[in-house]
């Protein structure tokens, strides 16, 4: 095989030779055709890009809507209540053995119970604050008159 430098030189010679031949064979009709094609490409390219962007955006929106619909079918609210939380008993000896895919360990049950208690306490606190606010509004109503 030839050396790499010789290949590069030969490649360059072929490119220049082909370009010279194409320009020398260029007639007026071919030149006008070339100018029209290049001009049309330059004029229409931005519009084609915008059109392609719109269609791509529509495809992305369809895919996103499909994924949102799939996620809505399997949301935490849809599976809430299907998993039973065991009572406060931490020992597994008292409860009969149940074979299911949702067997929880002691720590997981305890964490779940504590989380539910915390959520209930927060909810009760919010309700109490709302009730106090309503009572305050009633009192203010009477004081303003």
C-alpha positions in Angstrom: 0.0 0.0 0.0 0.9 3.6 -0.4 2.0 5.8 2.4 -0.6 8.0 4.1 0.9 11.2 2.7 0.6 9.9 -0.9 -3.0 9.0 -0.3 -3.9 12.5 1.0 -2.1 14.1 -2.0 -4.0 11.7 -4.4 -7.3 12.5 -2.7 -6.7 16.3 -3.0 -5.7 15.9 -6.7 -8.9 14.0 -7.4 -11.1 16.6 -5.6 -9.6 19.5 -7.5 -9.7 17.6 -10.8 -13.4 16.7 -10.4 -14.2 20.3 -9.4 -12.4 21.7 -12.5 -14.2 19.3 -14.7 -17.6 20.1 -13.2 -17.0 23.9 -13.6 -15.7 23.5 -17.2 -18.8 21.4 -18.2 -21.2 23.9 -16.5 -23.5 25.4 -19.1 -25.8 28.4 -18.6 -28.9 26.1 -18.2 -27.1 24.0 -15.5 -25.8 27.2 -13.8 -29.4 28.7 -13.6 -30.8 25.3 -12.4 -28.1 25.2 -9.7 -28.8 28.8 -8.5 -32.5 28.1 -8.4 -32.0 24.9 -6.4 -29.6 26.5 -3.9 -31.8 29.7 -3.6 -34.9 27.6 -3.0 -33.1 25.6 -0.3 -31.9 28.7 1.4 -35.4 30.3 1.3 -37.4 27.2 2.4 -35.0 25.8 5.0 -36.2 27.9 7.9 -39.8 27.0 7.2 -39.0 23.3 6.9 -37.2 23.5 10.2 -40.2 25.2 11.9 -42.6 22.6 10.5 -40.3 19.8 11.6 -40.1 21.4 15.1 -43.9 21.6 15.3 -44.4 18.0 14.3 -41.7 16.9 16.8 -43.4 18.9 19.6 -46.7 17.3 18.8 -45.1 13.9 19.0 -43.5 14.7 22.3 -46.8 16.0 23.6 -48.6 12.8 22.5 -45.9 10.7 24.2 -46.1 12.8 27.4 -49.9 12.5 27.4 -49.6 8.7 27.0 -47.1 8.5 29.9 -49.2 10.8 32.1 -52.2 8.6 31.4 -50.3 5.5 32.3 -49.1 7.1 35.5 -52.6 8.2 36.3 -53.7 4.6 36.0 -51.1 3.5 38.5 -51.0 6.4 41.0 -50.4 6.1 44.7 -54.1 7.0 45.2 -55.2 4.0 43.2 -53.3 1.5 45.3 -53.9 3.3 48.6 -56.0 1.2 51.0 -55.1 -2.1 49.3 -52.2 -2.7 51.6 -53.3 -3.5 55.2 -51.1 -2.1 58.0 -50.9 -4.4 60.9 -51.9 -3.4 64.4 -49.4 -2.1 67.0 -48.3 -5.6 67.9 -44.6 -5.8 67.0 -44.3 -9.6 67.5 -44.9 -11.9 64.6 -45.6 -14.9 66.8 -49.0 -13.7 67.7 -50.2 -13.2 64.2 -50.9 -16.1 61.9 -48.5 -16.6 59.1 -49.8 -15.2 55.8 -48.0 -15.7 52.5 -48.4 -12.7 50.3 -46.2 -10.4 48.2 -46.6 -7.6 50.7 -45.0 -9.2 53.8 -43.5 -6.5 55.8 -40.7 -6.7 58.4 -41.1 -5.4 61.9 -39.1 -2.3 61.2 -41.1 -1.5 58.1 -44.4 -1.9 59.9 -43.2 0.3 62.8 -42.0 3.0 60.3 -45.3 2.9 58.5 -47.3 3.1 61.7 -45.1 6.0 63.0 -45.5 7.8 59.6 -49.3 7.4 59.7 -49.5 8.6 63.3 -47.4 11.7 62.3 -49.6 12.4 59.3 -52.7 12.1 61.5 -51.2 14.4 64.1 -50.3 17.0 61.5 -53.8 16.8 60.0 -55.4 17.2 63.5 -53.1 20.2 64.2 -54.1 21.8 60.9 -57.8 21.3 61.6 -57.4 22.8 65.1 -55.6 25.8 63.7 -58.3 26.3 61.1 -61.0 26.1 63.8 -59.2 28.6 65.9 -58.9 30.9 62.9 -62.6 30.7 62.3 -63.4 31.4 65.9 -61.0 34.4 65.7 -62.9 35.7 62.6 -66.2 35.4 64.4 -64.9 37.3 67.4 -63.4 40.0 65.1 -66.7 40.3 63.3 -68.5 41.2 66.5 -65.7 43.5 67.7 -65.8 45.6 64.5 -69.5 46.4 64.7 
